[in-house]
Amino acid sequence: MAMVVDVASWVLLTVGGFFVLVGGIGALRMPDLYTRMHAASVTDSLGAMLVLGGLVLQAGITLETVKLAAILIFMLFTSPTAANALASAALLAGINPGLAKPWRQEPRS
């Protein structure tokens, strides 16, 4: 049974680390603020959930599990809220989303 818990926790830790890595690369390669922020916020939520889930499995039923669960709940509430506040502040500051060029351009008159 302990071997199954160890394998499951390492799978969660590895997959969570992979998502954080891909999100970091995505945040570097995205063209504008809003797409970068989307990549970072999704990675922050999903990657943190998987990594903390793996740590909970490693810790077993102890006080550390309660602390990790509290951190997870705190991050799941604050990360989307912070991303929303950042996007609202960027819109109020006048930073427009980088929209794709129109498919058909209108002729100039």
N, C-alpha and C positions, 0 to 999 in steps of 0.2 A: 504494500500500500504506500509506503514511503517513497518508493521508486516512482510510482505513478504521479504523486504530488510533486516530486522534484522535476520530472519531465514536463508536467503541465506548467509549472512555474517558469521553467527555462524557456518553454515555447512562448509564454506570454511576455517574458522579458525580451526575448529576441524579436518577436513581432512588434512589440512596442518600440524598441530601439530602431527597427527598420522604418516604422512610420515616422518617427521623429527625424531620422536622417533624410528620408524622402521629402518631408515637409520643409526641412531646412534648405535642401537643394531647390525645392519649388519656390520658397520665399526669395531665394537669390535670383531665380530665373524669370519670375513673373514680371510683366511689363509696367504695372502701375501700383500705386499704394493699396488700392482696394483688393486686387487679386493677391497681392503679397500678404495682406492682412487676413484674407480668407484662408490661404494656405497655412499660415501660422496658427490661426485660431482652431482650425480643424485638427491640425497636428497636436496642438496643445491639449485639446480635449481627448481625442482618441489615444494618442501616444501615452499620455499620463494615466489614462484609465487602464491600459494594458500593463504598463510598467508597475503601477501600484497594485494591480491585481496579482501580478507575479510575486511582488514583495509580500503581499498578504499570505499567499500560499507558502512562501518560504518561512514566514514568521510563525505560522501555526496559530493556535488559539491562545494569544497572550495579550498583554497590554499594548504591545507594539501594533497588533492588528487593529485595535480600536483607534489608535493614533493615525495609522495609515488610512483607515476608513474615513476619519474626520478630515484628513488632508484631501482625500479624493472628493468627498462631498463639497468641501470648500472650493476646490478647483473647478468642479463641474458647475458651480453657480457663478463663480467670479470670472472665469475665462470668457464665456460668451457675453457677459455684461460688459467687460472691459473692451472687447472687440466692437460691440455696438456703440459704446461711448466714444471710442476712437474714430469710428466711421462717421458718427454724427459730428464730432469736432472737426474732422477733415472737410465734411460738406459745408459746415458753417464757415470754415476758413476759406472756402472758395476753390478747393481742390476738386476738379471734376474727374469723374471716372474716364479712363482712356477707352473710348468706344472704338470699335472697329470701323474702318472706312466703309462708307455705303457701297453697296453692290454696284449701283448705277449712279454715276455722278451726273448732276444736272448741268446742262450746258450754260455757260456764262452768256449773259446778254449785253 
